[in-house]
């Protein structure tokens, strides 16, 4: 079993807000494919990184799904699709092996 987390930015690279319907579509796609999801949307997470020209910041929401098998090819393609839709250089998707207790 794997926990897959998607960190989706609230703003485009130009600082304008992402369209709300874009988040709804991702939630619907993931719910249909994985049978459910958890969305952390009330208190956006903040990402910080050194861009070489100073510290950049990004606010994001986190979506999580549980997957029996980790289909790396599907996730690679889906990440590329999300990067286009969200107009980002990179979208972080990470997976952890979990044990159901």
Secondary structure, 3 states (H helix, E strand, C coil): CEEEEEEEECECCCCCECCHHHHHHHHHHHHHHHCCCEEEEEEEEEEEEECCCCEEEEEEEEEEEEECCCCHHHHHHHHHHHHHHCCCCCCEEEEEECCCC
